[in-house]
Amino acid sequence: MSNKSPLLNIIFQSLNKVTRNVLRDFGEIENLQVSPNSIDNFVSRTENKVYSTLMEDLTKSRPTWGMKLNSIEESIEDKYYWIVDTLNGRFNFSHALPYFSISISVEYNNEILSTVILDPLRDELFFAEKGKGSYLNDRRIRVSRRSSIGSCVFSIYDDSQTTNNKITEIFEPIYALASKYSSVTREFGSSALNFAWLASGKIDCLFTNNLNKNQVACGELLIKEAGGYLTNLKYINAYRSYGDLLIGANPTLHKELLKKINNKF
């Protein structure tokens, strides 16, 4: 994508301002021989620094735009909003696991118009604008072209605590489906990077549950512009069915997966 829009350039520049500090803090996690509470406080400070820097920078560039501070905030008609997820994969970050991201999306009239997901460790920027395709850095990306469930990599993610029995009930059919068709399942720990990896064809099928609206914001447009679908079991788009079990894949696999799951195989 040779000519990036002014809006994307604003987002890229803002993310560039926080990348170095995030990488520095991540490097220190491994050296922190302290209590879990101290590590949690350290990670919280990292998140707060990222959010403060991005909020100041983005607000300065677009003073009339709103900033979504929480997932239940209602949108005002004909008003633009920034939606920022400061540290998606916080648990991974706090354990020095190299799979986390920062995302910024733009919403207008309850629709995502632009989205950017940054993987700071790999220096990878995934981005999309409505009607312009999805990209990784300067390269166009597409969802996987696989058409057989048996050759797929399934990615599973739930934002709830793993001790919640409801999680087992929700994902039990997914694991059973993967086992029946000899598909491979992976749990990476960052919903935003899972969206990005689905859009770029690194994984074939995505199953995620219990995400709030702000967490879903960065994913649907990126996957759609890469040629894929992200919906709930009733084919309702993800941004309008947040909190549900969401399934993402290319059109062929998406149709087959929903058919099998809804019919219990």
C-alpha positions in Angstrom: 0.0 0.0 0.0 2.2 2.8 -1.3 0.0 5.7 -0.2 -1.3 5.4 3.3 -4.1 7.7 4.3 -3.4 10.6 6.7 -5.5 8.8 9.3 -3.4 5.7 9.2 -0.2 7.8 9.4 -1.5 9.5 12.6 -2.1 6.1 14.1 1.3 4.7 13.0 3.1 7.7 14.5 1.2 7.5 17.7 2.0 3.8 18.1 5.7 4.5 17.3 5.9 6.8 20.3 5.0 4.0 22.7 6.8 1.0 21.2 10.2 1.6 22.7 8.8 1.9 26.3 6.7 -1.2 25.9 9.6 -3.2 24.6 11.8 -1.9 27.5 9.2 -2.9 30.1 8.7 -6.3 28.5 12.5 -6.9 28.7 12.4 -6.0 32.4 9.6 -8.5 33.3 12.0 -11.5 33.1 14.3 -9.8 35.6 11.7 -8.9 38.2 12.2 -11.4 41.0 9.3 -10.0 43.1 5.8 -10.9 44.1 3.0 -11.4 41.6 1.3 -8.2 43.0 4.5 -6.2 42.2 4.5 -7.6 38.7 0.8 -6.8 38.2 1.5 -3.2 39.4 4.4 -2.9 37.0 2.2 -4.1 34.1 -0.6 -1.7 35.1 1.9 1.2 35.0 3.0 0.1 31.5 -0.7 0.1 30.4 -1.3 3.5 31.9 1.7 5.0 30.2 0.7 3.6 26.8 -2.9 4.8 27.2 -1.9 8.3 28.4 0.5 8.8 25.5 -1.9 7.5 22.9 -4.8 9.5 24.3 -2.9 12.7 24.4 -1.5 12.2 20.9 -4.7 11.1 19.2 -6.8 13.8 20.9 -4.4 16.4 19.8 -4.6 15.2 16.2 -8.5 15.0 16.2 -9.8 17.3 19.0 -13.5 16.7 18.2 -13.3 12.9 18.2 -14.4 10.9 21.2 -12.3 8.3 23.0 -14.0 5.0 24.1 -12.9 4.5 27.7 -15.0 1.4 28.3 -16.9 -1.2 26.2 -20.4 -0.1 27.3 -20.1 3.5 26.4 -22.8 4.5 23.9 -21.9 6.1 20.6 -23.3 9.4 19.6 -24.6 9.5 16.0 -22.3 11.2 13.4 -19.4 11.3 15.9 -16.0 9.7 15.4 -14.4 7.7 18.1 -10.9 6.3 18.9 -11.0 2.8 20.4 -7.7 1.8 22.0 -6.7 -1.5 23.5 -3.5 -0.8 25.3 -2.1 -4.2 26.1 -4.1 -7.1 24.5 -2.5 -10.2 26.0 -1.7 -8.7 29.4 -1.3 -12.2 31.0 1.3 -13.1 28.4 3.1 -9.8 28.9 3.2 -10.3 32.7 4.8 -13.7 32.2 7.3 -12.6 29.6 5.5 -14.6 26.9 6.1 -13.0 23.5 2.6 -12.7 22.2 0.7 -9.4 22.9 -0.3 -6.4 21.0 -1.7 -2.8 21.0 -4.6 -1.8 18.8 -6.3 1.4 17.7 -9.5 1.5 15.7 -11.8 4.3 14.4 -15.6 4.0 14.8 -18.3 6.1 13.2 -22.0 5.4 13.5 -21.3 2.0 15.2 -19.1 0.9 12.3 -15.3 0.4 12.3 -13.7 2.4 9.4 -10.0 1.9 10.2 -8.1 -0.5 12.4 -4.4 -1.1 13.3 -2.9 -3.9 15.3 0.7 -3.6 16.4 2.9 -6.6 17.3 5.8 -4.6 18.8 8.1 -7.6 19.3 8.0 -8.6 15.7 7.7 -5.1 14.4 4.5 -6.0 12.5 1.7 -3.6 11.7 -1.5 -5.1 10.6 -4.0 -2.6 9.3 -7.1 -2.1 7.2 -9.4 0.6 6.0 -13.0 0.1 4.8 -12.9 -0.9 1.1 -9.1 -0.8 0.8 -8.0 -4.3 1.8 -5.9 -5.6 4.7 -2.1 -5.3 5.0 0.9 -6.4 7.0 3.4 -3.6 6.9 3.4 -2.9 3.1 2.2 -6.3 2.0 -1.4 -7.2 1.1 -2.7 -10.1 3.2 -5.5 -12.6 2.7 -7.1 -15.3 4.9 -6.1 -18.9 4.4 -7.3 -20.6 1.3 -7.6 -24.0 2.9 -11.0 -25.7 2.3 -10.7 -28.9 4.4 -11.2 -28.8 8.1 -8.8 -31.7 8.5 -5.8 -29.6 7.4 -6.6 -26.5 9.6 -5.1 -24.8 12.6 -7.8 -23.8 15.1 -7.1 -20.9 17.4 -9.1 -20.8 20.6 -9.3 -17.8 23.0 -11.6 -16.9 25.9 -11.2 -13.8 28.0 -12.8 -15.3 31.1 -10.9 -17.0 33.9 -10.0 -20.6 33.0 -11.6 -21.9 36.2 -15.0 -21.0 34.9 -16.9 -24.2 34.0 -18.9 -22.4 31.3 -15.7 -22.1 29.2 -15.4 -25.9 29.1 -19.0 -26.2 28.0 -18.6 -23.5 25.3 -15.5 -24.9 23.8 -16.1 -28.6 24.2 -17.8 -28.9 20.8 -14.8 -27.1 19.2 -12.3 -29.4 20.7 -14.5 -32.4 19.7 -14.7 -31.1 16.2 -11.0 -30.6 16.0 -10.4 -34.1 17.3 -12.8 -35.7 14.9 -11.2 -34.1 11.9 -7.6 -34.2 13.2 -7.3 -30.5 13.2 -4.6 -28.8 15.3 -5.7 -26.4 18.2 -3.6 -23.6 19.6 -4.2 -21.2 22.4 -2.0 -18.1 22.0 -3.4 -15.6 24.5 -4.1 -12.4 22.6 -7.4 -12.0 20.8 -6.2 -9.0 18.7 -3.1 -10.9 17.4 -5.4 -14.0 16.8 -7.5 -11.7 14.5 -4.3 -10.5 12.8 -3.0 -14.0 12.3 -6.3 -15.2 10.9 -6.4 -12.3 8.5 -2.8 -13.0 7.3 -3.4 -16.8 6.9 -1.2 -17.9 9.7 -4.1 -19.7 11.3 -7.2 -21.0 9.5 -10.1 -20.9 12.0 -10.6 -18.7 15.0 -12.9 -19.4 17.9 -13.1 -16.7 20.6 -15.6 -16.0 23.4 -16.6 -13.4 26.0 -14.9 -10.4 24.3 -16.2 -6.9 25.0 -17.1 -4.6 22.2 -13.8 -2.7 22.4 -11.8 -5.9 22.1 -13.8 -7.0 19.0 -13.4 -3.6 17.3 -9.9 -4.3 15.9 -10.8 -7.7 14.4 -13.9 -7.7 12.2 -12.8 -5.1 9.6 -9.3 -6.6 9.3 -10.6 -10.0 8.7 -13.4 -8.8 6.3 -10.9 -6.8 4.2 -8.7 -9.9 4.1 -11.6 -11.9 2.6 -12.8 -13.7 5.7 -15.8 -13.7 8.0 -16.1 -13.2 11.8 -19.6 -13.8 13.2 -21.5 -15.6 15.9 -23.4 -18.9 15.4 -26.3 -17.0 14.0 -24.2 -15.3 11.3 -24.5 -11.9 13.0 -21.4 -9.8 12.5 -18.9 -9.8 15.4 -19.1 -6.1 16.3 -22.9 -6.5 16.8 -22.6 -9.8 18.7 -19.7 -9.2 21.0 -19.7 -11.4 24.1 -20.9 -14.4 22.0 -18.9 -17.3 20.7 -17.3 -15.9 17.5 -16.0 -17.9 14.6 -13.6 -16.5 12.0 -12.4 -18.2 8.8 -12.4 -17.9 5.1 -15.9 -18.1 3.5 -15.7 -21.9 2.7 -14.5 -23.0 6.1 -16.8 -20.5 7.9 -19.9 -21.9 6.3 -18.8 -25.5 7.0 -17.9 -24.8 10.6 -21.2 -23.1 11.5 -23.1 -25.8 9.8 -21.4 -28.5 11.7 -21.4 -26.8 15.1 -25.1 -25.8 14.8 -26.0 -29.3 13.8 -23.7 -30.8 16.4 -21.6 -32.2 13.6 
